[in-house]
Amino acid sequence: MNSYTETEFFVGDIPYQMYVQHYQPRLHQNSVPIVLLHGGFHTGTCFVKTPDNRQGWAPYLAELGFETYIVDWPGHGRSGFVPDFPMMSYHRVINATVALLEQIGQAVILTHSMSGVVGWQTAKTHPKLVKAIIGIAPGPPADLLSVITIDSHEAFPEDRPRIYSREDIKKYFTNSDTFPQETFENYFCSLVAESARISNERRNVEGRGLYICNPEILYDIPICVITGDQDPRHPYKFAIAIPKSRRD
């Protein structure tokens, strides 16, 4: 028998509702829950199992006694259809995340890649609901990029969703020496289309990015940023521009 139980529910307003999978430890050991936010082109299933069928972070954390929540962004995976998906903004994901925290209370937010922006913005607008932030190769908000190089990029057309090619997936997502290459097809099939507007906001194209404006707002929230040495899109120099004295 598992050391945890699983339930599921939705938060947020239709059609931008967000699916939530809840792992409740049978022996509750830790009082603060953890919310796992997937990155762009993914769904919450990436936290359930790895491409080579090893245990994912969600059940692992639950076994350690952490009440754990994983989500599918609005318009992604089990959250269902969004009519204007190519034009869906980050704000829809942020609003749904806030709705979840208002329901479950203060939590640690673990973000990955494009959901980094969601974590920073949620902490900015609702700091009392965010106990801490763990950013796994996080995408920073527009004004916390350590080097601004993305304004010159052309905007993705917002009349259709973005879909990555196999070549780009291999170049950017599965290029690490430790990725189990024999499971590439399994991983590739797990990916979904992404909102073009969110992609434009993420890169701050034409100034469309989401800004913190006052980074000191985040100083009272413990933050841990983790980057990989073989990640071409999230190198360490692009980590959030928090003074080194505050990176603890």
N, C-alpha and C positions, 0 to 999 in steps of 0.2 A: 504494500500500500504506500502511495506517495505520502511524503511528510507535509503536503499542502493540498488544499482544495482549489478548484478553478471555477470561476463564474465569469459572466460577460454582461456588458450593458453598453448603453450609448449615452453620450453627453452632447450638449450643444444644440443649436437650432437647425431644423431641416431647411434646405437640403445640405447644410454644412455640418451635419452630425458627425461625431467621431466615435468609432468603435473602441471599446476598452476591454482588455482581457485582464482579469484580476486573479492573482495568485495569493492565497491566504495561508500562511503557515499554520499547521495544526498546533504547534507549540510556539506561541508568539514570543519572540525574544527581543525584538527591536521595535521601539515605539514610533520611529519615523519611517513612513513608507518611501519607496523609490518608484519614480515614474520614468519609464524608458521611452524616449522619443527617437524613432528611426530617422534616417536621412532621406534625401531626395531619391526618387526612383525605387524606393524600397517600401516595405510594409513592416508591421510589427512581428511578422513571422521570423525575421532575421534574428530576433532575440529568443526565439523558442528553440531552434536547432541550427547548427552550422551546416554548410552545404554538404559536408561529408558525414552528416547525421550524428554529430556529437552534441552533447547537452548544451543548450544556449544559456545566456546570462539570466533570463527570467526564472526558469526553474532552479538554477543554481543559487540565485539570491534567496529564493523562497525556502530552499533547503537550509540556508544559513539563518533563517528566521526573519528575513525581511519581507514585509508585506509589499508586493510588487505589482505594478500596473504597466502593461504595454498597450500601445495604441496603434491604430492605423489613422494617419492624417485624414481629414475630410477629403473625399474624392479618391481615396486610395484603398485598395484591397476590400476588407470587410465593412468599411464605412459606407460604401455604396456610391451611387451615381450623383455627380454634381453637373447640372446643365451647362454652366459656364466655366467648366474646369480649366480650359486653356488660359482664362483671364482671372482665375482664382488667386487671391493675394495671400501672402504670409499672414495677414491679419485674421483670416479665417481659421488658420491653424492655431494661432495665438489665442484667439477667443475661445476655441474649444478646449485648449489646454487650461486656460483660466477657469473655465466651467468645471473641468475635472477637479482642479485643486480646491475650488470653492465647495465641492461636494465631499472630498475626502480629507481636506485639511492640509496643513503644512507638509511638504514633502521634499525629498532630494530629487532634483531633476538631472537625469543622465541624457545627454544629447549626443548625436553623431552627425558630423558633416553639416548638411544644410539645416538641420534642426538646431544648430548652435544659435542661430538668430532667434529662434523661438524661445530658447532658454534665456538669452539676455533680455529680450523684450518683456517676457513674463516677469523676470526679476525686477525690471525697471518699473513696470506698472503695478505689480503686486508683490513687493519685496517681503511682506509678512507671510506670504504663502510659500516662499522658497527657502527651505532650510539650508541648502547648499546646491552647487552646480558642479557636475562632472562633465567636461567637454571632451569627447573622443574625436580628435581631428575636427574641431568645430569650425563652422563658418562664422566669422565675426560680423557684427553689424557694420554698417558703412563707415562710421567714424572711428572704429577701433581696428581697422586694418593698419598694420604697421607699415606697409608700403602700398600705396594706391596705384594700381596698374590696370584696373578693369574698366575705367570710364571710356576707353577707346574702343571697346568691343561693340559690335553692332547688336541691336536688340533682337531677340528671338521673336518671330511673328507670333502674335497672341491670338491668331485665329485657329490655331491647332496646338495640341499638346506636344511636348518634346519626347522623343524616343531615342535612346542611345543605340548606336550600332554595336555589333559584336567587337569590332576593332577597337572602339573607344572603351568598351567595358574591359577588354584585355589590357589596354594601355593604362587606364586610370583606376580600375577597381580591383583587378586580380593580378597586378604586376609583382606583388611581393613574393620573395623567395619562400615564404611560409604558406602561401595559399595553395590548397590541395588542387592542383590543376586538373586532376582526373575527374573532379566534380564540377567543372566549369559549366557544363550544360544544365546541371541541376540548379546552379546559382543563377545562370542567365535567365532561366524560365521563371525565377522568383521575382524578377524586376518588373516594374510597372511604368506607365507613362507618367510624365511630370508636367505640372502647370508651367507654361511658358512665362507667365507673369512672375511667379515665384523665382524662376531662374534669372529673370532680369533684375528682380529686386536683390537677389543674392549677390549678383555681380556689380550692383550699384550702377547699372547702365543708365546713362542720362540722368544721374542723380536720383534714381528710383529706390535706392536702398533704404532700409530702416535704420534710423540713427538713435543712439543712446543720448548724445549731446552732453550729458554730465556723467562720465564714467565713475566718478566717486560715489554715485548711487549704489554701485555694486560692491564697494569696499567692505561693507559689514557682512557680506555673504561669503562664506568659504567657497573658493573656486579652485578646481583642479583641472588643468588643461593637459591632455595627453596627445602627442603627435607621433607619427611613425617616421622612421628614417628612410623609407622607400615610398613615401606618399608624395607624388609630384604636385598634387593640388592643395595639400595642406602642410607645407613645410613649416618648420619651427618659426622661421622669421615672419610668418603670416599669422602667428598666434595673437590673441587679443593684446592690445597695447596697455596692459596694466603694469604700473611700475614694478620693477623687480622686487622691491621691498614688500609688495603686497602679494606676490606669488608664493604662497606658503601653504 
